[in-house]
Amino acid sequence: LPLDERLKRRIIDGERNGLEADLDSALETRPALAIVNDILLDGMKVVGELFGSGQMQLPFVLQSAEVMKTAVAYLEPHMEKNEDESGKGKIVLATVKGDVHDIGKNLVDIILSNNGYDVVNIGIKQPINAIIEAAEQHRADAIGMSGLLVKSTVIMKENLQEMSDRGVADKYPVLLGGAALTRAYVEDDLRSMFAGDVHYARDAFEGLSLMDRVMA
Ligand code: B1M
């Protein structure tokens, strides 16, 4: 198989033997982020499709996710860092209550950290209390919530309600992302019920441009 195909297959098959060597070869011809975006994420997409259609069982999805994480960790030191920019602002990042998916959230962490933001990544399955507490404790400028389950889109709505109820809605602009969300849901439904500022980020790069806008 050609290199790109082989790397994609490694994600789909959850095969990590020889992963680093293939990543090294890929790094000779293109930037680390392009490898993630153009090849590895494609592989994860196929995993999602196979799992969704019952052609792949959960333990294999987990293996694919592990290979994905290993690959991203290997590539991370090669990613472009914007050294001139730092201290642009601080964001608390979390995957919402009941949701364990964190590959996307961790990519957002990498992109924001490499571009001048302080990221307080508090992990997965975080209830809104813990998110608000972290924001207060670290004096964050914004809150970012990730969630991939359809259920998580409902949790996000409850979280925004809780922020409004606790009077911190206008203190922290909120960024939301994850596969089950849609722009319309965030910008129409959630925005109309939230007393603060809430944005939808389709991917980590939109997360970065939104942070740049929010902090401007
Ligand atoms: Co799960 N899973 N999973 N899973 N999993 C999905 C989400 C699913 C769509 C698969 C499917 O059925 N086709 C489905 C959800 C269906 C639904 O809700 N209707 C699903 C399911 C059902 C489940 C379980 C319930 C399965 C079970 O137990 N029977 C279970 C849930 C556990 C739980 O959360 N309580 C489960 C478990 C798992 C694994 C543990 C095996 C593993 C996760 C490992 C891990 O993350 N550490 C896993 C995986 C890998 C997936 C799929 C296949 C891939 C997700 C992924 O990492 N994508 C996924 C299929 C899919 O998403 N279509 C699926 C790559 C990642 C980079 O994309 O996170 O979307 P994503 O991030 C993107 C953007 O969304 C955005 O930026 C990133 C790109 O730049 N983004 C943000 C994300 N967060 C952001 C935050 C921002 C800004 C942008 O600002 C704050």
Boltz pocket constraint, residues with backbone or C-beta under 6 A from the ligand:
constraints:
  - pocket:
      binder: B
      contacts: [[A, 41], [A, 44], [A, 45], [A, 47], [A, 48], [A, 49], [A, 51], [A, 52], [A, 53], [A, 58], [A, 61], [A, 62], [A, 65], [A, 93], [A, 98], [A, 99], [A, 100], [A, 101], [A, 102], [A, 103], [A, 104], [A, 105], [A, 107], [A, 108], [A, 143], [A, 144], [A, 145], [A, 146], [A, 147], [A, 148], [A, 149], [A, 150], [A, 151], [A, 175], [A, 176], [A, 177], [A, 178], [A, 179], [A, 180], [A, 201], [A, 202], [A, 203], [A, 204], [A, 205], [A, 207]]
      max_distance: 6.0
